[in-house]
Structure formats: C-alpha cells, structure tokens
Amino acid sequence: MDKNRRSYNGKDVAPVPRLRIAVPLFNERIAPHFGASPKVMLVEIQGNSVLRKTVRDMGSGGAMDIARRLFDLGVDRLVCGGIQRGCKE
C-alpha cells in the first residue's frame, strides 16, 4: 500500500494532501502586510504533521515579484497581516 494511503475500518481512504503555506516575516514575526519584507517562512504540512519548515529570502522586487516566486514554488496558502489594495487586484 502507498505510504500516503490510509485504511479506515479495512477500507482504503484517499491520501491526505500536502499543503504548502507561505508566511511573510518581518523580524521573526508575521509581516503586517504582504511585501513588507522579502523574508518568507515556507511550511509544508500533511494532515497534522509538519513535514518541512524553511525560511527563504525571496530577493529584491515588489510584492508582485514575491507573489510570482511563491506561485513558482507551489505555495497553496498565504498567511499575513494584510495585503495592499494594489496587490489584491
């Protein structure tokens, strides 16, 4: 059986999907708004387990450049204090 598949009452159930979360950081805290800092913590979870946690510098550029890089990394969710109106559009 695939290591990601589970059995419940003798029946196979679908594997628990992995989720990649990006948390923009500002001095080791969640950034007050997206794009305030190029430093981002990337967390990969599956079920109730943290599989990997890393901090990366997303480089220079604005919020849209950071958003493109996060998309390229396969990020599913973003956790931050807020997003400027221009970035939402």
C-alpha positions in Angstrom: 0.0 0.0 0.0 1.2 3.6 -0.8 2.6 5.1 2.4 0.3 8.1 2.0 -2.8 6.0 1.7 -4.7 5.1 4.9 -7.1 2.4 5.9 -10.2 3.0 7.9 -12.3 0.0 9.1 -10.5 -2.1 6.5 -11.3 0.3 3.6 -8.8 2.4 1.7 -9.3 6.1 2.0 -7.8 8.9 -0.1 -4.3 10.1 0.8 -4.1 13.2 2.9 -3.0 16.0 0.6 0.1 18.1 1.2 -0.3 21.8 1.8 2.4 24.4 1.2 2.0 27.6 3.3 3.9 30.9 3.0 4.3 33.2 6.0 6.0 36.5 5.1 8.2 37.5 8.1 9.2 40.9 9.5 11.8 40.5 12.2 10.7 36.9 13.1 7.0 37.8 13.3 4.2 37.6 10.7 4.6 40.6 8.5 2.0 43.3 8.9 1.3 43.2 5.2 2.4 41.2 2.2 5.5 42.7 0.6 6.8 44.3 3.8 9.8 42.0 3.8 11.4 39.6 1.3 11.9 37.0 4.1 9.3 34.2 4.0 8.8 31.1 6.1 7.7 28.1 3.9 5.9 25.4 5.8 4.8 22.1 4.2 2.2 20.1 6.1 0.3 16.9 5.6 -2.5 16.0 7.9 -1.4 17.1 11.4 2.3 16.8 10.6 4.8 19.5 9.7 7.0 17.9 7.0 9.3 20.8 6.4 9.8 24.4 7.6 12.4 26.7 5.9 13.0 30.4 5.8 13.9 31.9 2.4 14.9 35.3 1.2 12.7 36.0 -1.9 15.1 38.6 -3.2 14.5 42.1 -4.3 11.5 43.4 -6.1 8.0 44.3 -5.0 5.1 42.3 -3.7 4.1 41.0 -7.2 7.6 39.6 -7.7 7.4 37.8 -4.4 3.9 36.5 -5.3 5.2 35.1 -8.6 8.1 33.3 -6.8 5.7 31.8 -4.3 3.5 30.6 -7.1 6.5 29.0 -8.8 7.3 27.3 -5.5 3.9 25.7 -5.5 2.5 27.6 -2.4 -1.1 26.9 -1.7 -1.9 29.4 1.0 -0.5 32.7 2.3 -0.7 33.9 5.9 0.0 37.5 6.6 -1.4 40.6 8.4 -2.9 42.1 5.2 -2.5 42.7 1.5 -2.3 46.2 0.0 -5.2 47.1 -2.3 -2.9 47.2 -5.4 -1.7 43.6 -4.8 -5.2 42.3 -4.5 -6.2 43.4 -7.9 
